Amino acid sequence: MFLLLLVASVPVVGIASANAILGYESELASGRRTATILGDVAAARHGATIDTLQQTLTGLARRPGLLAASAAGCLPVVRALLSLYSDRYANFSVLNDEGRLLCSAQPAPAGRSLQQEDYFQRAVAERKFVLTPFRRDMAGESVITGAVPLIADGAVRGVVAGSLLLDHFVRDEARSQERAAQRTWLVDRGGVPLPLTKAASLDLPPPAVLQRLIQQPGAVTLEARAQGGAEFAYASTPLAPGLRLLVGLPTGEIRSAANAVLLRRAFELATFLLACLVVIVLGADLAIARPLRLLAARVRQWRPGAPFRSQPLQGEPDEVRSLERAVADAAQAISAREEELRNALRQRDLLMAEIHHRVKNNLQIVASLLNLQAGRLRDARAKAEFITARDRVQALATLHRHLYTNQTFEMIALRPFLEELGQQLFAALGERPGQRIALVVEADDLEIVTDQAVSLALLVTETVTNAIKHGFPDARSGTVTVTVHAEGEGVTLTVRDDGLGMKLDDEEAGQGIGLTLIRGFAQHLGGEIEIRGEGGTELVLRFTLRRREAEPANTEHMAANDGAAG
């Protein structure tokens, strides 16, 4: 349920988070917007000063008689103009087409050559209003000089120049400053910044960023770290060719405010979601989860064969009631089906037990017939063969007796089976374990499937019978040991005697089939057999126990091997 609630809250969280992030970004962008506005306002104010200088020089250039041969024609004009705006301008001057000074509002020798001055060369070459970089004039004032060419008959006849005091920009900015936090600079064509407000050099952007700001053709705004490491929003606006206004606004407080807004909205969102989840969880618990928990508890308490009783609650959903009825119907069907299966299993167990019991009885009858037939034979070799066949049939009868006494009918316990089989083999040969020949069975607590048990029983019958017959002649005493040990899925079977050993040469010469059968049974068990004949006989077989689910495939394999042996 909590997962469903979390999934359902994803759209709400997404929308609220998007709104919070948009508000955060909008708050951050307010620094750039404010810097742009301050830059536009300052650019309009200081741009008017530059426009006034251009208009003044243009009007002065159109005055007739300004280029008279003597200074008497222009000197009164430039001095009168300077006296009117002495707080703004440092000087006005007129140069002829050769760059020689005709007149100057500040004392200067007439005829002085100013042809190498930057403003004269650019005004003549560009034939328009030009500005110089920041400089100092003859009086030592920091100025920026503007110049306008005098054009007559399509030719430049002279140049009118005016020096604008940089202190005027500082005073103007101090009178009209909108925000004390802003930093304002004038930047000339050479990239030299002139602070118009209280601004440290560390408040400037790095040189690469400053160059990018002043090289843009139009206005530009960006955020960057100042040379001192503080965060600033910078706005750069052109005032005239070669002159730009740079405004810097610290954004640290703005970023802190944006972070505070983001945290506040995140807290509001978390509180709102928590309240919604609490209400939803309580409602879902009362309306859905509690009835389902009670139903689950009754289902866990129900036992097969007992009736499932419904206990509807007041106000529980119809879906829960339907589920409860469905569980009751299913419980009733399961109980009926379980009774049918129990009866079928009882019938199967009885049938299997009867089958194995009858097979065991039939095999014992066969063994008795073989024993009677052996008693009627006079040929010792033929009689021995009948007795051997009887022992083999008796081993199978013992196996079937263990099967019908076991509840599974598929597996038998290996240790008690081997003990009974050994006792039976000793009795069939007229021996009693523990007298002349001792029998030792050492086996782990293992269970073996039916088809492997058949091969193992016949293999043990052959080896133990051979050990008793050939290993202890002439009343010789000794011990026959049968051990079975498991190592993971592998099993090691060892049959060992300390007598004279098997007559392997006779077996291989064709006088018996015991060794052939042993090897055939070992092959069916899926193992390799090893026989040693020093100090008695030791037979070692290593094979893998098969699982129940593999029984059909193993049965087919056994049938194929039996067919091949036949």
C-alpha positions in Angstrom: 0.0 0.0 0.0 2.8 2.4 0.9 4.3 1.7 -2.5 1.1 2.7 -4.2 0.9 5.8 -2.1 4.5 6.7 -3.1 3.7 6.1 -6.8 0.5 8.2 -6.5 2.5 11.1 -4.9 5.1 11.2 -7.7 3.0 13.7 -9.9 2.4 16.0 -6.9 6.1 15.9 -6.0 7.1 16.4 -9.6 4.9 19.5 -10.0 5.8 21.0 -6.7 9.5 20.3 -7.3 9.3 21.9 -10.7 7.6 25.0 -9.2 10.2 25.2 -6.5 13.1 24.9 -9.0 11.5 27.5 -11.3 11.1 29.9 -8.4 14.7 29.2 -7.4 16.0 29.9 -10.9 13.8 33.0 -11.2 15.2 34.3 -7.9 18.8 33.7 -9.2 18.0 35.3 -12.5 16.8 38.5 -10.7 20.5 39.4 -10.2 21.1 39.4 -14.0 17.8 41.3 -14.6 18.7 43.9 -12.0 22.2 44.3 -13.4 20.7 44.7 -16.9 18.3 47.4 -15.7 20.9 49.3 -13.7 23.2 49.1 -16.7 20.5 50.4 -19.1 19.7 53.3 -16.7 23.4 54.3 -16.2 24.1 53.9 -19.9 21.2 56.3 -20.7 22.5 58.8 -18.2 26.2 58.7 -19.2 25.3 58.2 -22.9 23.5 61.5 -22.8 26.8 63.1 -21.7 28.6 61.6 -24.6 25.8 62.7 -27.0 26.0 66.2 -25.6 29.7 66.3 -26.3 29.2 65.1 -29.9 26.4 67.6 -30.5 28.5 70.5 -29.0 31.5 69.6 -31.2 29.3 69.2 -34.3 27.7 72.6 -33.7 31.1 74.2 -33.2 32.3 72.6 -36.4 29.5 74.2 -38.4 30.2 77.7 -37.1 31.4 80.0 -40.0 34.8 81.6 -39.9 36.2 79.0 -37.4 39.1 78.2 -39.7 40.3 81.8 -40.2 44.0 82.2 -40.6 44.4 83.8 -37.2 43.3 82.6 -33.8 41.1 85.7 -33.4 38.4 83.9 -35.3 37.9 80.9 -33.1 39.6 81.7 -29.7 36.7 83.7 -28.3 34.3 81.0 -29.3 36.1 78.1 -27.6 36.9 80.1 -24.5 33.2 81.2 -24.1 32.1 77.6 -24.6 34.5 76.4 -21.9 33.5 79.0 -19.5 29.9 77.9 -19.8 30.7 74.2 -19.1 33.9 74.4 -17.0 32.6 71.7 -14.6 32.2 69.3 -17.5 34.9 70.0 -20.0 38.6 70.5 -19.7 39.3 72.1 -23.1 38.1 72.9 -26.6 40.5 73.3 -29.5 40.5 73.7 -33.3 43.1 72.2 -35.7 43.5 72.8 -39.4 43.9 70.1 -42.0 47.6 69.8 -41.3 47.0 69.1 -37.6 48.3 72.5 -36.4 46.6 74.1 -33.5 44.6 77.2 -34.5 43.1 77.9 -31.1 42.6 76.4 -27.7 40.5 77.3 -24.7 43.4 76.4 -22.4 46.6 78.4 -23.0 48.7 76.7 -25.7 51.0 78.1 -28.4 49.2 78.6 -31.7 50.6 76.7 -34.7 51.7 73.8 -32.5 51.5 70.5 -34.5 49.1 67.9 -33.1 49.1 65.8 -36.2 50.3 62.7 -34.3 47.4 62.9 -31.8 45.1 59.8 -32.0 41.9 61.8 -32.2 43.2 63.9 -35.1 44.3 60.9 -37.2 41.1 58.9 -36.5 38.7 61.9 -37.1 40.4 62.6 -40.5 40.5 58.9 -41.4 37.0 57.9 -40.3 35.4 61.3 -41.0 33.0 61.0 -38.0 32.9 61.6 -34.3 35.6 59.6 -32.5 36.7 59.2 -28.9 40.1 58.6 -27.5 41.1 56.2 -24.7 41.4 57.7 -21.2 44.2 60.2 -21.1 45.7 63.2 -19.4 45.6 66.6 -21.0 48.1 69.5 -20.9 46.8 70.6 -17.5 47.1 67.1 -16.0 43.4 66.4 -15.9 42.0 62.9 -16.6 39.9 63.3 -19.7 38.4 61.5 -22.6 38.7 63.5 -25.8 36.2 63.6 -28.6 36.8 65.0 -32.1 34.6 65.9 -35.1 36.1 66.6 -38.6 35.3 69.9 -40.4 34.2 68.9 -43.9 33.8 71.4 -46.7 33.4 70.5 -50.4 33.9 66.9 -49.6 37.3 67.4 -48.0 38.4 67.5 -44.4 39.4 71.1 -43.6 40.2 70.7 -39.9 39.2 69.0 -36.7 37.3 70.3 -33.7 38.2 68.5 -30.4 36.8 68.7 -26.9 38.1 67.0 -23.7 35.4 65.7 -21.3 36.4 65.5 -17.6 36.2 62.0 -16.3 35.4 63.4 -12.8 32.1 64.6 -14.3 31.1 60.9 -14.8 32.0 60.2 -11.2 30.0 63.1 -9.8 27.1 62.4 -12.1 27.1 58.7 -10.9 27.3 59.8 -7.2 24.3 62.0 -7.6 22.2 59.5 -9.5 23.2 56.2 -8.0 20.2 53.8 -7.7 21.7 51.1 -5.5 24.7 51.5 -3.2 25.6 47.8 -3.8 26.3 48.2 -7.5 29.8 48.8 -9.0 30.1 51.0 -12.1 33.0 51.4 -14.5 33.7 53.2 -17.7 35.9 51.0 -20.0 37.7 52.6 -22.9 38.8 51.1 -26.2 42.0 49.7 -24.6 40.1 47.8 -21.9 41.1 50.2 -19.1 38.3 50.4 -16.5 37.6 53.7 -14.7 35.6 53.2 -11.5 32.6 55.6 -11.2 31.6 54.2 -7.8 33.3 52.8 -4.8 34.7 49.6 -6.5 37.8 47.7 -5.7 39.9 46.2 -8.4 39.0 42.8 -7.0 35.4 43.5 -7.9 36.3 43.4 -11.6 35.7 40.2 -13.6 38.8 38.2 -14.6 40.6 39.7 -17.7 39.3 37.0 -20.1 35.7 37.7 -19.0 36.3 41.5 -19.2 37.5 41.2 -22.7 34.5 39.2 -23.7 32.2 41.8 -22.2 33.8 44.8 -24.0 34.2 43.0 -27.3 30.5 42.3 -27.7 28.8 44.6 -30.3 25.7 45.2 -28.2 24.6 44.9 -24.5 25.5 41.7 -22.7 24.8 40.3 -19.2 26.4 37.4 -17.5 27.3 35.9 -14.1 30.9 35.3 -13.1 33.2 35.3 -10.1 35.1 38.5 -9.6 38.8 38.5 -9.2 38.3 38.5 -5.4 36.1 35.3 -5.6 32.8 37.0 -5.0 29.8 36.2 -7.2 28.7 39.1 -9.5 26.2 39.7 -12.3 27.9 42.0 -14.9 26.1 44.1 -17.5 28.1 45.7 -20.3 26.4 48.5 -22.4 28.0 50.5 -25.3 28.0 54.3 -24.9 29.9 55.2 -28.0 32.4 53.5 -30.3 35.4 52.7 -28.1 33.6 53.4 -24.8 31.4 51.0 -22.7 29.7 51.1 -19.4 30.2 48.1 -17.0 27.9 47.6 -14.1 28.6 44.8 -11.5 26.0 43.7 -8.9 27.0 41.2 -6.1 24.7 38.2 -6.2 25.8 36.4 -3.0 22.8 37.7 -1.1 20.5 37.0 -4.0 21.8 33.4 -4.1 21.3 33.0 -0.4 17.8 34.4 -0.7 17.1 31.9 -3.5 18.4 29.0 -1.4 16.2 30.2 1.4 13.2 30.3 -0.9 14.0 26.8 -2.2 14.4 25.4 1.3 11.2 27.0 2.4 9.2 25.6 -0.5 10.8 22.2 0.0 9.8 22.2 3.7 6.3 23.3 2.7 6.1 20.5 0.1 7.4 17.9 2.6 4.9 19.1 5.3 2.0 19.0 2.8 2.9 15.6 1.5 3.4 14.2 5.0 0.0 15.5 6.1 -1.6 14.0 2.9 0.1 10.7 3.4 -0.9 10.5 7.1 -4.6 11.2 6.1 -4.5 8.7 3.2 -2.7 6.0 5.3 -5.2 6.3 8.2 -8.1 6.2 5.8 -6.8 3.3 3.8 -5.9 1.5 7.0 -9.4 1.8 8.5 -11.2 1.2 5.2 -9.0 -1.4 3.5 -5.9 -2.6 5.3 -7.6 -3.5 8.7 -10.3 -5.7 7.1 -7.6 -7.4 5.0 -5.4 -8.0 8.0 -8.3 -9.5 9.9 -9.2 -11.7 6.9 -5.5 -12.7 6.6 -5.4 -13.7 10.2 -8.5 -15.9 9.8 -7.0 -17.5 6.7 -3.7 -18.3 8.6 -5.7 -19.8 11.5 -7.7 -22.0 9.1 -6.6 -25.6 8.8 -7.5 -28.0 6.0 -10.5 -30.0 6.8 -12.0 -27.3 9.1 -14.8 -25.0 7.8 -13.8 -21.3 7.1 -16.1 -19.0 9.0 -16.8 -15.5 7.7 -16.8 -12.6 10.2 -17.8 -9.5 8.2 -17.0 -6.2 9.9 -19.2 -3.1 10.1 -18.6 -0.9 7.1 -15.9 -3.0 5.4 -15.7 -2.6 1.5 -17.7 -4.9 -0.7 -14.5 -6.0 -2.4 -13.3 -7.4 1.0 -16.6 -9.1 1.5 -16.4 -10.7 -1.9 -12.8 -11.8 -1.2 -13.9 -13.4 2.1 -16.7 -15.3 0.3 -14.2 -16.4 -2.3 -11.8 -17.6 0.4 -14.6 -19.5 2.1 -15.6 -21.2 -1.1 -11.9 -22.0 -1.9 -11.4 -23.5 1.6 -14.4 -25.7 1.2 -13.2 -26.9 -2.3 -9.7 -27.5 -0.9 -11.0 -29.5 2.0 -13.1 -31.7 -0.3 -10.3 -32.1 -2.8 -7.8 -32.9 0.1 -10.1 -35.7 1.3 -10.3 -37.1 -2.2 -6.5 -37.1 -2.5 -6.0 -38.6 1.0 -8.3 -41.4 0.1 -6.5 -41.9 -3.2 -3.1 -41.9 -1.4 -4.3 -44.5 1.1 -5.5 -46.7 -1.8 -2.2 -46.2 -3.6 -0.2 -47.1 -0.5 -2.3 -50.2 0.1 -2.0 -51.2 -3.6 1.8 -50.6 -3.7 2.3 -52.4 -0.4 0.2 -55.3 -1.8 2.2 -55.4 -5.0 5.6 -55.4 -3.3 4.3 -58.0 -0.8 3.1 -60.3 -3.6 6.3 -59.8 -5.6 8.3 -60.6 -2.5 6.2 -63.8 -1.9 6.5 -64.8 -5.6 10.3 -64.3 -5.5 10.5 -66.4 -2.3 8.5 -69.1 -4.0 10.9 -69.0 -7.0 13.8 -69.2 -4.6 12.2 -72.2 -2.8 11.6 -73.9 -6.2 15.3 -73.3 -7.2 16.4 -74.7 -3.8 14.2 -77.8 -4.3 15.5 -78.2 -7.8 19.1 -77.9 -6.6 18.5 -80.6 -4.0 17.5 -83.0 -6.8 20.6 -82.4 -8.8 23.6 -84.7 -8.6 26.0 -82.6 -10.6 27.9 -80.4 -8.1 28.5 -77.6 -10.7 24.8 -77.5 -11.8 23.7 -77.6 -8.2 26.0 -74.6 -7.4 24.6 -72.6 -10.2 21.0 -73.2 -9.0 22.0 -72.2 -5.5 23.6 -69.0 -6.8 20.5 -68.2 -8.8 18.4 -68.8 -5.6 20.6 -66.3 -3.7 20.1 -63.7 -6.4 16.3 -64.1 -6.3 16.3 -64.1 -2.5 18.2 -60.8 -2.6 15.5 -59.3 -4.8 12.8 -60.6 -2.4 14.5 -58.9 0.5 14.6 -55.7 -1.4 10.9 -55.8 -2.1 10.2 -56.5 1.5 12.1 -53.3 2.5 10.1 -51.4 -0.2 6.7 -52.3 1.1 7.7 -51.7 4.7 8.9 -48.2 3.7 6.3 -45.5 3.3 7.6 -43.9 0.2 7.9 -47.0 -2.0 10.7 -45.1 -3.9 13.6 -45.1 -1.5 15.0 -47.6 1.0 17.4 -47.1 3.9 20.7 -48.6 2.8 22.2 -49.7 6.1 19.4 -52.0 7.5 19.0 -53.5 4.0 22.7 -54.4 3.7 22.7 -55.9 7.2 19.7 -58.1 6.5 21.1 -59.0 3.1 24.4 -60.1 4.6 22.7 -62.2 7.3 20.6 -63.9 4.6 23.6 -64.6 2.4 25.5 -66.2 5.3 22.5 -68.3 6.2 22.1 -69.5 2.6 25.7 -70.7 2.6 25.4 -72.5 6.0 27.4 -69.9 7.9 26.5 -67.8 10.9 28.0 -64.4 11.1 30.4 -64.1 14.0 31.4 -67.7 14.3 33.9 -68.8 11.7 33.5 -65.7 9.4 32.6 -62.3 10.9 30.3 -59.9 9.0 30.9 -56.1 9.4 28.5 -53.6 7.8 29.6 -49.9 8.1 27.2 -47.6 6.2 26.2 -44.0 6.5 22.6 -43.0 6.9 21.7 -43.0 3.2 18.6 -43.7 1.2 18.9 -45.1 -2.3 16.3 -45.2 -5.2 14.8 -48.5 -6.2 16.6 -49.0 -9.5 20.0 -48.4 -8.0 19.1 -50.6 -5.0 18.4 -53.5 -7.3 21.9 -53.3 -9.0 23.5 -52.7 -5.6 21.8 -55.7 -4.0 22.9 -58.0 -6.8 26.4 -56.6 -6.8 26.8 -57.1 -3.0 25.2 -60.6 -3.3 27.8 -61.6 -5.9 30.8 -60.2 -4.1 29.9 -61.4 -0.6 28.9 -64.9 -1.8 32.2 -65.1 -3.8 34.2 -64.0 -0.7 32.6 -66.7 1.5 32.9 -69.5 -1.0 36.5 -68.8 -2.2 38.1 -66.7 0.5 37.7 -69.0 3.5 38.2 -72.7 2.4 39.0 -75.6 4.8 37.5 -74.0 7.9 39.6 -70.9 7.5 38.3 -68.0 9.6 38.2 -64.3 8.8 36.1 -61.2 8.2 33.9 -59.9 5.4 33.5 -56.0 5.6 30.9 -54.0 3.7 31.3 -50.2 3.9 29.4 -47.4 2.3 30.4 -43.8 2.7 29.0 -40.7 1.1 31.1 -37.7 0.0 28.7 -35.0 -1.3 26.7 -36.5 -4.1 29.2 -39.4 -4.5 29.1 -42.7 -2.7 32.0 -45.2 -2.2 31.1 -48.9 -1.7 33.8 -51.2 -0.5 33.5 -55.1 0.0 36.7 -56.5 1.5 37.7 -59.9 2.9 41.0 -61.0 4.5 40.8 -64.6 3.1 42.4 -66.2 0.1 40.5 -64.0 -2.3 38.4 -64.5 -5.4 39.4 -66.9 -8.2 39.6 -64.2 -10.8 41.4 -66.4 -13.3 38.6 -69.0 -13.3 36.0 -66.2 -13.7 37.8 -64.7 -16.7 38.4 -68.1 -18.2 34.7 -68.5 -18.7 33.8 -70.9 -15.9 31.4 -68.4 -14.2 29.6 -65.2 -14.9 30.1 -63.6 -11.4 32.7 -61.0 -12.5 30.8 -60.2 -15.6 27.6 -59.5 -13.6 29.6 -57.4 -11.1 30.9 -55.2 -13.8 27.5 -55.0 -15.4 25.9 -53.9 -12.1 28.7 -51.3 -11.6 28.1 -49.9 -15.1 24.3 -49.6 -14.4 25.1 -47.8 -11.2 27.1 -45.3 -13.2 30.4 -46.0 -11.5 33.8 -47.6 -12.1 34.9 -50.7 -10.2 38.3 -51.5 -8.9 39.3 -55.0 -7.7 42.5 -55.6 -5.6 43.7 -59.1 -4.7 46.5 -58.6 -2.2 46.0 -59.9 1.3 42.5 -61.0 0.4 40.1 -59.3 -2.0 38.9 -55.7 -2.0 36.3 -54.4 -4.4 35.8 -50.6 -4.6 33.0 -48.9 -6.5 32.4 -45.2 -6.7 29.1 -43.9 -8.1 26.6 -41.0 -7.7 23.3 -41.3 -5.9 20.4 -40.5 -8.2 17.5 -38.2 -7.1 13.9 -39.1 -7.2 13.0 -36.6 -10.0 15.5 -38.3 -12.2 13.9 -41.8 -11.6 12.0 -42.0 -15.0 15.2 -41.3 -17.0 17.1 -43.8 -14.8 14.4 -46.4 -15.3 14.7 -46.1 -19.0 18.5 -46.3 -18.7 18.1 -49.5 -16.6 15.7 -51.0 -19.1 18.1 -50.3 -21.9 20.9 -51.9 -20.0 18.8 -54.9 -19.1 17.8 -55.3 -22.7 21.5 -55.1 -23.8 22.4 -57.7 -21.1 19.7 -60.0 -22.3 
